[in-house]
Amino acid sequence: METVKFKYLLDDHLPPAETAVYGLQWFLVTVPCIIILGAIAGGIADGDSAAGQLRYLQKLFFLTGLIMLVQVLRGHRLPLIVGPAAVLLSGIVATQATTGGAAYFSMALCGLVLAGLSWFKLLHRLSRLFTVRIVGIVLLLIAFTLLPTILNLITAGSDNPFTQLAFAMIMILLLLLGQRLLPDILKSTLVAWALLVGSLAYYTLVAGAWPQTAPTPAAAGGWQLAVAGFQFDSVVFISFLFCFLALTANDLGSIQSIAGLLGVTDAAKRSNDGLFVTGLGNALAGLLGVIGPVNYSLSSGIMLATGCASRFPLAVAAGALIIVAFIPAIISVFSYVPPVVIGSLLCFIMCSQVAAGMLVLGKDLETSGFETGMIVGLSLMLGTLAAFLPVQVTTAIPAVVRPLVTNGFVVGITAALLLEHVIYAQTGSKAKQRR
């Protein structure tokens, strides 16, 4: 890959003022991801407890800042944003009927497994599973299996769900227009501005008044370092193993894409070190009882827009996240963001996920269109059907396998692996020979 010329290179130390400015931009890009996914996962973990959800966000800010700081300085050492993993949100949503302790304990164990595989340099043995089709399907499944969550957020908390649905559609369209028309430097902070403007518009045009139920900062003090009620559930653990397969592919792809863009010569070592830190970060996330981290691939667009490829401004952003974690008065402001705005932004973010999946599958569709279409189509249909199963159906499924069967991502990726490596394995190898 041809390298791009940047104003500041990977290991360049910037003047303090510019470091602060670039660090602020990385901070503004990272915060919305934490707020959007953290609000959903925190709502599942703490229900209607406003103080509990605030504590959840505090821990998530702390964890994200800590892992980003370690990654930038000692892990992959690349300018990559770290944030909550959407694929783990799929796992948490699918297993919410079980105890939170089982889900987060499984997350911690899977994180240790990932760290162990990285430490002993065994991850290359899994690479044969991640064909072009599987990577594309993973990206698509994450978006499609979160559709029930998005729908619930958009229609929640109102006697007139149609009004909120119309508000969400308009907001998504405006976001797409902004993504299409705004300068590159503003596109990188589009979601952050949408949080503010969308909330103001909702309370002004739809709700007509500001809420008075935000948690006080004092109510969020004293958050614990470990989730209560840890227990091992083998079915939940297997469910999260599938999620971590996808997380590994996502993390590896993000690291390698930035390494290729910057033309580094030790990409393999950086990838291994980065995945090791990601594994430890997810183990710590499980102990803290929050959604685990992953490296985001959107960093390349920000670097190209700003001309800054230095990793050190991200260390500043990480430090700011850690500081904010211990200032609940700041985080409590985000509790005013209405669910419909969170759902709209999550829908917009997942559109980017679908676009990435289609781009990955594009070349494969040209060479083996029907087979690829069958594998992708059936996997997406089965995964989406599982995600939308009504309550009366899920309760009729035996409890011992319910976390697997009702997890749309697990159902979809299992179908994809079976189709890719068993049913269409021979034709897939012939297609590779033709290439």
C-alpha positions in Angstrom: 0.0 0.0 0.0 1.3 3.4 -1.0 1.9 5.6 2.1 0.3 9.0 2.5 2.3 12.1 3.4 1.2 13.6 6.8 2.1 16.9 8.4 3.0 14.9 11.6 4.2 11.3 11.5 3.6 8.5 13.9 6.2 9.2 16.5 6.4 12.9 16.1 6.0 15.1 19.3 3.9 18.1 18.5 4.0 21.6 20.2 1.9 21.6 23.4 -0.8 23.8 21.9 -1.3 21.6 18.8 -1.1 18.5 20.9 -4.0 19.9 23.0 -6.1 20.8 20.0 -5.7 17.5 18.2 -6.2 15.7 21.5 -9.5 17.5 22.0 -10.6 16.4 18.6 -9.9 12.8 19.4 -11.7 13.2 22.7 -14.8 14.6 21.0 -14.8 11.7 18.5 -14.5 9.1 21.2 -17.1 10.4 23.7 -20.2 9.9 21.6 -19.3 6.2 21.1 -19.0 5.8 24.8 -22.2 7.6 25.5 -24.3 5.8 22.9 -23.2 2.2 23.5 -22.7 2.8 27.3 -26.2 4.2 27.7 -27.7 1.0 26.2 -25.5 -1.4 28.1 -25.9 0.6 31.3 -29.6 0.5 30.9 -29.6 -3.3 30.7 -27.2 -3.6 33.7 -28.9 -1.1 36.0 -32.4 -0.8 34.6 -34.2 2.4 35.7 -31.5 3.3 38.3 -30.2 6.7 37.1 -27.4 6.6 39.6 -26.4 3.1 38.5 -26.3 4.1 34.9 -24.2 7.1 35.8 -21.7 4.8 37.6 -21.7 2.5 34.6 -20.6 5.5 32.4 -18.0 6.5 34.8 -16.4 3.1 34.7 -16.7 3.0 31.0 -15.0 6.3 30.6 -12.2 5.1 32.9 -11.7 1.8 31.1 -11.7 3.4 27.6 -9.2 6.0 28.6 -6.9 3.5 30.3 -6.9 1.0 27.4 -6.4 3.7 24.8 -3.5 5.1 26.8 -1.9 1.7 27.1 -2.5 0.9 23.4 -0.9 4.2 22.2 2.1 3.9 24.4 2.8 0.2 24.8 0.3 -1.8 22.7 0.0 -1.4 19.0 1.4 2.2 19.3 -0.8 3.5 16.5 -3.2 6.4 16.3 -6.3 4.3 16.8 -9.5 5.2 18.8 -10.6 2.8 21.4 -14.2 2.4 22.3 -17.0 0.0 23.4 -17.4 -3.0 21.0 -20.8 -3.1 19.3 -20.5 -6.8 18.8 -20.3 -7.3 22.6 -23.3 -5.1 23.0 -25.1 -7.7 20.8 -24.0 -10.4 23.2 -25.1 -8.4 26.3 -28.5 -7.6 24.7 -29.0 -11.3 23.8 -28.1 -12.6 27.2 -29.9 -9.9 29.3 -32.4 -12.5 30.5 -29.6 -14.2 32.4 -27.8 -12.6 35.3 -25.4 -9.8 34.6 -22.7 -11.6 36.5 -22.8 -14.5 34.0 -22.4 -12.2 31.0 -19.6 -10.1 32.4 -17.8 -13.1 33.8 -17.9 -14.7 30.4 -16.5 -11.5 28.9 -13.6 -11.5 31.4 -12.8 -15.1 30.6 -13.0 -14.5 26.8 -10.7 -11.5 27.2 -8.1 -13.7 29.0 -8.4 -16.3 26.2 -7.7 -13.6 23.6 -4.8 -12.2 25.6 -3.4 -15.8 26.0 -3.7 -16.5 22.3 -1.9 -13.3 21.5 0.8 -13.9 24.2 1.6 -17.3 22.7 1.3 -16.0 19.1 -1.5 -18.5 18.2 -3.9 -16.1 16.6 -2.7 -16.9 13.1 -4.4 -20.3 13.6 -7.8 -18.6 13.6 -7.1 -16.5 10.5 -8.3 -19.3 8.2 -11.8 -18.8 9.6 -11.9 -15.1 8.6 -12.4 -15.3 4.9 -13.6 -12.3 3.0 -17.1 -13.5 3.2 -17.0 -14.1 6.9 -15.5 -10.7 7.7 -18.2 -9.0 5.6 -20.9 -11.0 7.2 -19.6 -10.1 10.7 -19.8 -6.4 9.9 -23.3 -6.7 8.5 -24.6 -9.0 11.4 -23.5 -6.5 14.0 -25.7 -3.9 12.5 -28.7 -6.1 11.7 -28.9 -7.8 15.1 -29.0 -4.5 16.8 -32.1 -3.4 14.9 -34.5 -4.4 17.8 -32.5 -2.3 20.2 -32.5 0.6 17.8 -36.3 0.3 17.4 -36.9 0.2 21.1 -34.8 3.3 21.7 -36.5 5.3 18.9 -40.0 4.5 20.2 -39.3 4.5 23.9 -40.7 6.9 26.5 -43.5 8.5 24.5 -47.3 8.1 24.1 -46.9 9.0 20.5 -44.3 6.7 19.0 -45.1 7.8 15.5 -43.8 11.4 16.3 -40.6 10.0 17.7 -40.2 7.7 14.7 -40.7 10.7 12.4 -38.1 12.7 14.5 -35.6 9.8 14.2 -36.1 9.6 10.4 -35.5 13.3 10.0 -32.5 13.2 12.2 -30.9 10.3 10.4 -31.5 12.1 7.0 -29.9 15.3 8.3 -26.9 13.2 9.6 -26.5 11.7 6.1 -26.7 15.1 4.5 -24.0 16.3 7.0 -21.8 13.3 6.1 -22.3 14.1 2.5 -21.8 17.9 2.5 -19.7 19.0 5.5 -15.9 19.5 5.2 -13.9 16.5 6.3 -12.7 18.2 9.5 -16.3 18.6 10.6 -17.4 15.1 9.6 -15.1 13.7 12.3 -17.1 15.4 15.1 -20.5 15.1 13.4 -21.9 12.6 16.0 -20.8 14.8 18.9 -22.6 17.8 17.5 -25.6 15.6 16.7 -25.8 14.6 20.4 -26.1 18.3 21.4 -28.3 19.6 18.6 -30.5 16.5 18.5 -31.2 16.7 22.2 -32.1 20.4 22.0 -34.4 19.8 19.1 -36.1 16.9 20.8 -36.9 18.8 24.0 -37.9 21.9 22.1 -40.0 20.4 19.3 -41.3 17.1 20.6 -41.2 16.9 24.4 -41.8 20.6 25.0 -39.9 20.6 28.3 -36.6 19.5 29.8 -36.6 16.5 32.1 -36.1 17.0 35.9 -34.9 13.5 36.7 -31.2 13.6 36.0 -29.1 11.9 38.7 -27.2 14.2 41.0 -23.4 13.8 40.9 -23.3 12.7 44.6 -25.6 9.8 43.8 -23.0 8.2 41.6 -20.1 8.1 44.0 -18.4 4.9 45.2 -18.5 2.7 42.1 -17.0 -0.7 42.6 -14.1 -2.4 40.7 -16.0 -5.7 40.3 -19.5 -6.6 39.3 -21.5 -8.5 42.0 -22.8 -12.0 41.5 -20.2 -13.4 39.2 -21.1 -16.9 38.0 -20.1 -19.2 35.2 -22.7 -20.2 32.6 -21.3 -22.4 29.9 -23.9 -21.4 27.3 -23.4 -17.7 27.9 -19.6 -18.3 27.7 -20.0 -20.0 24.3 -22.1 -17.2 23.1 -19.5 -14.6 24.0 -16.8 -16.8 22.4 -18.5 -16.2 19.0 -18.7 -12.5 19.8 -15.0 -12.5 20.5 -14.2 -14.2 17.2 -15.8 -11.2 15.5 -14.1 -8.8 17.9 -10.7 -10.3 17.0 -11.4 -9.9 13.3 -12.5 -6.3 13.8 -9.6 -5.4 16.0 -7.0 -7.0 13.7 -8.5 -5.3 10.7 -8.4 -1.9 12.3 -4.8 -2.3 13.4 -3.6 -3.6 10.0 -5.5 -1.0 8.0 -3.8 1.9 10.0 -0.4 0.1 9.9 -0.7 -0.2 6.1 -1.8 3.4 5.8 1.3 4.6 7.8 3.7 2.1 6.1 5.1 0.6 9.4 7.5 -2.2 9.0 6.5 -4.2 12.1 2.8 -4.5 11.5 2.7 -8.2 12.7 4.2 -7.4 16.1 2.0 -4.3 16.5 -1.1 -6.4 15.7 -0.1 -9.1 18.2 0.7 -6.5 20.9 -2.5 -4.6 20.2 -4.7 -7.7 20.5 -3.0 -8.7 23.7 -3.9 -5.3 25.2 -7.4 -5.6 23.8 -7.8 -9.0 25.5 -6.6 -7.7 28.9 -8.9 -4.7 28.4 -11.9 -7.0 28.0 -10.9 -9.0 31.0 -10.8 -5.8 33.0 -14.1 -4.7 31.5 -15.7 -7.9 32.7 -14.3 -7.4 36.2 -15.7 -3.8 36.2 -19.0 -5.0 34.8 -19.0 -2.8 31.6 -18.9 -3.5 27.9 -15.4 -4.4 26.6 -13.2 -2.2 24.3 -12.1 -2.6 20.7 -10.0 -0.5 18.3 -12.1 1.5 15.9 -11.3 1.6 12.2 -12.7 5.2 11.7 -9.3 6.7 12.8 -8.0 6.7 9.2 -10.5 9.3 8.0 -9.7 11.6 10.9 -5.9 11.4 10.2 -6.4 12.1 6.5 -8.6 15.0 7.2 -6.3 16.7 9.8 -2.9 15.6 8.3 -1.8 14.4 11.8 -0.8 10.8 12.2 1.0 11.3 15.5 -0.1 8.9 18.3 0.6 11.2 21.2 -2.5 13.5 20.9 -4.5 10.3 21.5 -2.6 9.9 24.8 -3.9 13.4 25.8 -7.5 12.3 24.8 -7.1 9.1 26.9 -5.9 11.1 29.9 -9.0 13.4 29.5 -11.3 10.4 29.5 -9.8 9.1 32.7 -10.1 12.5 34.4 -13.7 12.9 33.3 -14.5 9.4 34.7 -13.9 10.9 38.2 -16.0 14.0 37.6 -19.6 12.7 37.6 -21.0 16.2 37.3 -19.7 16.2 33.7 -21.0 12.7 32.8 -24.4 13.5 34.4 -25.0 16.0 31.6 -25.2 13.2 29.1 -28.1 11.7 31.0 -30.2 14.3 29.4 -29.7 12.8 25.9 -33.1 11.2 25.1 -33.3 7.6 24.0 -34.6 8.6 20.5 -31.5 10.6 19.9 -29.3 7.7 21.0 -31.3 5.3 18.8 -31.0 7.6 15.8 -27.3 8.0 16.2 -26.8 4.2 16.7 -28.7 3.7 13.5 -26.5 6.1 11.7 -23.3 4.5 13.0 -24.6 1.1 12.0 -25.2 2.4 8.5 -21.5 2.9 8.3 -21.0 -0.6 9.5 -23.3 -1.9 6.7 -21.4 0.2 4.2 -18.1 -1.3 5.4 -19.5 -4.8 5.1 -20.7 -4.2 1.6 -17.3 -2.8 0.6 -15.6 -5.9 2.0 -17.9 -8.2 0.1 -17.8 -6.2 -3.2 -14.9 -8.0 -4.9 -16.1 -11.4 -3.8 -19.6 -10.7 -5.3 -18.0 -10.0 -8.7 -16.3 -13.5 -8.8 -18.9 -15.7 -7.1 -22.0 -13.6 -6.9 -24.7 -16.3 -6.4 -22.8 -18.4 -3.8 -21.7 -15.3 -1.9 -25.3 -14.0 -2.1 -26.7 -17.2 -0.7 -24.2 -17.3 2.2 -24.6 -13.7 3.1 -28.4 -13.7 2.6 -29.1 -16.8 4.7 -26.8 -15.8 7.5 -28.4 -12.3 7.7 -31.9 -13.6 7.5 -31.4 -16.2 10.3 -29.5 -13.8 12.5 -32.2 -11.1 12.1 -35.0 -13.6 12.7 -33.3 -14.7 15.9 -32.9 -11.1 17.0 -36.6 -10.3 16.5 -38.0 -13.5 18.1 -41.1 -12.5 20.2 -41.1 -13.0 23.9 -43.6 -15.9 23.8 -41.2 -17.8 21.5 -38.0 -17.1 23.5 -39.6 -18.2 26.8 -40.6 -21.5 25.1 -37.0 -22.3 24.2 -35.2 -24.5 26.8 -33.2 -22.3 29.2 -30.0 -24.2 28.7 -29.7 -23.1 25.1 -31.7 -19.9 25.1 -28.7 -17.5 25.3 -27.3 -19.2 22.1 -30.6 -19.6 20.1 -31.8 -16.0 20.9 -28.5 -14.4 20.1 -29.0 -13.2 16.5 -25.2 -12.6 16.0 -24.3 -16.2 17.2 -27.0 -17.7 15.0 -25.9 -15.7 12.0 -22.2 -16.3 12.3 -22.7 -20.0 13.0 -24.7 -20.3 9.8 -22.0 -18.3 7.9 -19.2 -20.5 9.1 -21.2 -23.7 8.3 -22.0 -22.4 4.8 -18.5 -21.1 4.1 -16.4 -23.9 5.4 -18.6 -26.9 5.0 -21.4 -26.6 2.4 -19.6 -24.3 0.0 -16.1 -25.2 1.0 -15.2 -27.0 -2.2 -16.6 -24.3 -4.5 -14.9 -21.7 -2.4 -11.5 -23.3 -2.9 -12.2 -23.5 -6.7 -13.0 -19.8 -6.8 -9.7 -19.1 -5.0 -7.8 -21.1 -7.6 -9.5 -19.2 -10.4 -8.3 -15.9 -8.8 
